[in-house]
Amino acid sequence: MRAILLAGGFALLISLIGTRYAIRQFTKMGYGQEVRDDGPTSHHVKRGTPTMGGTVIIVAAVVGYFAAKAITVSPPSASAWLLLLLFVGTGMVGFLDDFIKIYKQRSLGLRSKAKIVGQTIVGLAFGVLALSGALEDDRGQRPASQAISFIRDLRISLPVLLALGLILLMVIATSNATNLNDGADGLLVGSSVMVFGAYTIVNIWQNNQWCGQADISYGKCYEVRDPLDLAVLAAAITGACFGFLWWNASPAQIFMGDTGSLALGAALAGFAILTRTELLLIILGGVFVMETVSVMLQVSWFKISRRVFGSPRRLFRMTPIHHTFDMAWGEVTMVIRFWILCGLCVAGGLGIFYAEWVAGT
């Protein structure tokens, strides 16, 4: 438990102080954000705001995690190494995307296919290693399972290639979902604080009821490889997001860019996979699901209406859906209400998680 508090505290302080330094340095170097011309007109004033702040989140979380491990004299687990690979790897893909935007002074960085290729490489590396028998613990437990999971593994075991495909789909889908959500001051990082905070709680609970303990009843415990170490890393990312929120809240003095949004989404997918809560992530990250579905519906209806009516039509004024509410309510009100909605999703997900354990006892 001490490592969890240390990781979260160190990451928060590093992020809080480091983001202030990043704002100053990125401003000097001209690393300003380009804004979509087709976005809300109220966002045009944000052009030139320093971006790539996600680098601070990643560095703060990684340093906070390793500082806590060093102080408590405990080595990183296989699960933590895998999650760090996913977190940092997708962050590097996002960094390249942000750098191209800045270098070419445009709102489009990496083309979508190139971005997917980068996410696929990182996701496949994570999936292959997570399913590998080489990373089994002394109980024969691998970091990831071939079974589909909700709160625990369900009785639906997939062939290795299908399980790998599901992992890859989750990594790409979740990282792109958080990327869609990152379109207003503080919206994504504030939501991330709540969802990663939820995974800190989930991992602490799983560690307390872990099947690796000698005095635990195996009908009620959790088959997760390294729950305590995952809790330490979840706390580090939570703290890093909290510190960044200080500077990213409206009016934002820095944006995280794709560096942060892709990394945070991939990390969420990693936690869901490694904690055997893949389907529960749909509830915990309900706001991200809503954003993604809104884009899918908008694009689908746009194409269908063009064929049926001869001219394209829209379901929403603008997608991702937060832009529609931004124009109706104003940015600050929209962000606060989306935070409330995210909090309700997190509360509902944690309630279901706990209710399953109570029902099982």
Summary of the structure (lengths in Angstrom):
residues: 361
radius of gyration: 20.3
end to end distance: 24.8
largest distance: 68.1
contacts: 1333
relative contact order: 0.16
helix: 70%
strand: 3%
